[in-house]
Amino acid sequence: MLALALSLSLLASSTPQVEKAVPLQEPPAQVMALPPELRSRLQREVIAKSTSPRDRFDRLINLFHGSNGLDLAYKGDATQTVGQTYATRSANCLSFTMIFIALAREAGLDAQPQEIRKTLIWRQDGGILYRVNHINTVVRFNGFTQVVDVLQNAVTPLEDPEPISDRRLLAHYYNNLAMDYLDQRQLEHARQYMDQALKLDPEHADNWSNSGVLHMYMKDFVSARRAFSRALEIDPKDISALTNMISLAERQGDTPLAKELRNRLEHLQEIDPLYHFLQAELDEQSGDYPNAITHYHRAIRLHGNEPRFYDALARTYLKAGDQASALGAWRQAARWSTGSERSGYRQKLESLQAK
């Protein structure tokens, strides 16, 4: 999974654990610090040998991906400092972005983080649904712009990327660790990391929504309501904050507020392709193929160039016994895909046509 700016959409009950407060293990100034060995390698292999910004960029890419490069392995839960990433040779999109930016800037390149807030990525763990964002790097030199992404074309964006500040990048780091500690039910650790994320970036709705969920687990419902309210002040359309606030309002018996927010949420869900895709999957799993097909079509109307939508639609048509419609859906999946993915959809078409 992609670890960054996790937004919680479901609440689950838990019993708080008594923990001792501990200092942050990674102060902000150290998170993106280059270890001496890596700085020396950058100097030898990139800076000393480059003849132009373009050449320096190409050498930096080779440092990451060349035959004798860093050979970083993608690992979805590897939210780490730059030093830890270099030591473990593993990174998620956030850690990869931080180490690339640190090295690019040391080499004199203009490198900035950017965020895709809506993607076709999610995960579920311990009764919590995480809607996952994505981070990558944009590098500019000599009038050219290059995007560097650890997952390249593997991420399906539902909106264009936005440039973000270094403070937000670091806030994502602490937010991720807070959510990791929440997964482990180490609530005091989670609170300290969440507080640091809010200190760095108090104007990000996801941070407040996640903070509210953490307070729910700590049975501090007053602070939870305050956090969800702040998230919705920042972004009234934040689906995660709305979902969380509805759950809290219903729990507290505030029926008028829950009804008002649910009406707002339902309107936003109607125009959210990921919501319809997830709902379609649930309907498909329960055997309700007509409703699943309806929701897949709604997802396609909202985001019609996503081959995974058409693939899921074709699969459901087959389960419903409609081979002709399944063929049409897979043709569209092949149309909107590339490379090996397109070949896979064409194989499905040929196999079905041969029956």
N, C-alpha and C positions, 0 to 999 in steps of 0.2 A: 504494500500500500504506500501511498505518498503521504509523508508526514509533514504537514505544516498547517497552521491556522485551522485547527480542527474545530468544527462546529457541531455541537451536540444537539440532537433532535428528539431523543427519547430520554425519559427519566426512569430510574430503577431505584428501589428502596435499598438501604444499606445501613449498617451500624457503624458509627464513627469509631475509629481506633484512637487510643491515647498515644501520642507520640511526643518526643522531645523536639523542640525547635533546633534546626541545624542551619548553619550559614550556607549561602549559595556556594556550590562547588566551583562554579565558573563565573566570576565577575564579568560584566560586559566588556571591559577592556581586554580581556584575555580570550574571548570567544573566537575572534578572527585573527589572533596573533599567529604569525608564521614561526614554526620551529626552526632553529638555526640550520639544521641539516637540509631542510627543504628550501630555505632561502639561499643557501650556498649552491644547491643544485640548480635553482632558477637562474642564478647569476652565471653559472658555467654553461648551461645548456640552452639558455634563451637570450638573456641580456647581452652577454659577451659576444655572441655569434650573430646577432641580428643586424641587418643593414637598413631596415625601414620598419615603420609600424606594422605594415602588412606581414613582413617577414617575422617580426616579433610575435605577432598573433599566431601565425602558422606554426612557429616553433613551440609556442605555448600549448597549442592543440596537440602537437606531437608529444609533448611532455605528459599529457594526460592519456593519449590513446595510442601512441607509437609502440613499437615492439618492445622497447625498453622503458616504457613510460610508467606512470604511477599505477596503472592497472587497477583502478577503483572498481569494486563490485557494487552494483546497486542493491541496497537493502532498505526496505521501506521504513523500518523502525530505527534506522541509524541516525538519530538526531544527535550530532556530535560537534565539538569544537573543531577548528581547522587542525589543531595538533592531533586530536583524537582520530580524525578522518585519515590523516597521513599515517598514523601509527597502525590503524586497523585495516587500512585500504578498503574501507566500505563507506558508503554514503547514500542518503536519500536525496531527494531533489533539493532540500534546504541545505544540507551539509555540502553537497556538491557545488551549489551556487556560492556558498560562503568561501570555500577553498579556492574556487576559480576566480572570484572577485579579488580575494586577497592577493593571489599571485599576479593577476592581470594588473592591478594597481601598482604593485611592487615593480612591475616591468614597465610602468609608465603609460599603460593603456587606460582609456576611459571605459570603465566597466560599471554597469549599474544593475541592480536587481529589478525584476519585474514579476508581477503576480497575476495569475489567472484565477479569479475568485470563484468562477463557476466552471466545473468540469464534470465529466461523466464518470466520476470516481466516488466510491463510498466504501465503507466497511462497517461491520456491526460487531460489537464486543461487549459482553457482560450487560446486555440490555440497553446499550447505548448505540445509537446510530450516528456515525461520523460522516458528515459530508466533507470531502477533502478538496482543498485548493492545490495549486501548483505554483512553483517558483522556478524561474530560470534567469539567465543573464543576457543582457544586451551589451555588445561592445561596439564602439564607434571609433573609426579612424579614417582619415583622408576622404571624408564624405561617404564612406561605406558604413553599413550597419550589419552586424552579424549577431545572430541569436545562438547562444550556447545552452544546450539542454541535455541533461543526463539521460532523459527518456526520448529525446528527439521527437519522432512522430507518434509515440505510443500514447500520448495524452490527447483526449478529445475535449477541446475547449468549447464552452457554451457562450463565451464572450471573449472580447479581445483582451490581451494583457495590458496591465497598467503599471507604470513605473512606481516604485516605492522607495522610501527612504531607508537608510541604514538602520535607523532606530526601529522601524517596522520589521525589518529583516531580523534584527536581534530579538524583538518582541515575539516573533514567530518561534524563534528558537526556545525561549523560555516557556511560551505557551505550549509547545509540543511536549516539553519535559513535564510540565504541570499535568498534562493529560495522560502522559505515561504513568506518572505517580498515581493519578486518579484510577487508572486501570488496575494498578496494584493495591488500591485502597490505602495508600500511604498519604493520608489526607493533609497532614501538616506540611509535609514536603511539597505536595501539590500546591498548597496555599502560598507558600513562599515563592515558588517559581511563577505562579499566576500573578502575585503582587508585583513581581519584577516586570512581567510582561505589560501589566497595566501602567507601571511607572514609566516605561519606555514609550508606550503607545496608548495613551488613554482615550484616543478618538477612534478606536477600531471596535466596531460592534461585536465581532466574534470574540474578542477578549472578554468583554463584559458578559456575553451569553455563556461562555465557558466558565467564567467566574461564578455566575449564578448557579450553574449545575453543580459546581464544586461545593458551594454553600448549601445546596440541597442535600448533598451527601453528608455534610457536616451538621445537618438538622438546624441550620441557621436560616430560617425561612424569611426573616426580615431582610437580611443582607442579600439573599437570593432574589427577592422581589425588587430590591433597589438595583441590583445588577442587571436584571432583565429589563427593567424600566429604562435604565441608562442606555442599554443596547438599542432599544427601540427609539429612543430620542435621537441617537446618532443615525440609525437606519430603520425607518418605520417599515421597510419591506424585508427585513432580515427574517427569513423563514425559520431559522433555528431559534432565534430569540422569541418569535411569536409562538412556536410550538412549545417551548419551555415555559413561557409565561402562562399559556393556556393550562398546561398541566398543573402549575402552581396555583393558579386561580381556582381551578376545579378542586384541588386538594384543600384549599382554604374556604371553599363554599362561596366564592365570589362569582356567582352565576352570571350576573350582568356583564362583568368584565370578560369572562370566558366566552360568552356568546358574541360580544363585540369583536374580540380578537379572532375568534374562529371564523367569523364572516370575512374578515380581512385576509386570514390565512387561506381560506378556500378560494378566494379570488386570485391570490398569488399562485396557488398551486395549479390553477387552471392554465396559467401561462408558463409553467415550469416543466420543461421536457423531462428532466430527471425524475420529477415526482410521478409523471405518467408512466415512465419506463419502469420505475420501481413498483408502482401499483399493478402494471401489466404483468410483471414477473410474479407477484403474489397471486394474481388471478390465475395465471397459467399453472402455477404450482398446485393450486387448489382444484384445478380442473374446470374452472370457469372460463372456457376459451372465448366465448363471445365478448365478455367484458375485457379480457386480456387483449383481444384484437382491437377493440375500441380504443383502449388506452395506448397501445402501440401506434395506432394511426394518429392519435392526438400528439404523441411525442414527435412523430414524423412531421406533422404539420408545423410544429414549433421549431424543429431543427431537422430539416429534411435531407441533409447531406451526410447523415451519420449511418454508415453501413451496419453497425451493430443493431440499430433499431430495425432495419429491414431483415437482418438475419434472424432476430428474435421473432419478428412477425412471421417470417417463412416457417420457422419451426412450429409456431403455434397453429398456423394454417394446416400444416401436416397433421398435427395432433387432432385437429378438428375435421380431418378428412377432405380438405380442400386442396388438392394437389395443384390445380391450375393457378390458384392465388399464391401458393407457396413458390411456384416457379417465377411468377412475376415479382415477388418480393426479393428473391435471390438475384434476379437480373438487376434490380435496383441496387442491391448490396454490392454487386460486382461493379456497377457503374460508378459508385461513389468511393470505391476503395482503390488501392494501388498495390503493386508488388506482390509479395507472397500472399497477402490477405485477399487480393483479387483472385489469385489463382485458386485459393481455397474455396471461394464462393463459386467459381466456375466449375470446380470439381463437384460440388454439391448439385449444381444445375445438371451437369452431364449424368451424374448418378441417378438423379430423379427422372430425367428424361428417358433413361435407358430402361426404366421399369415398365 
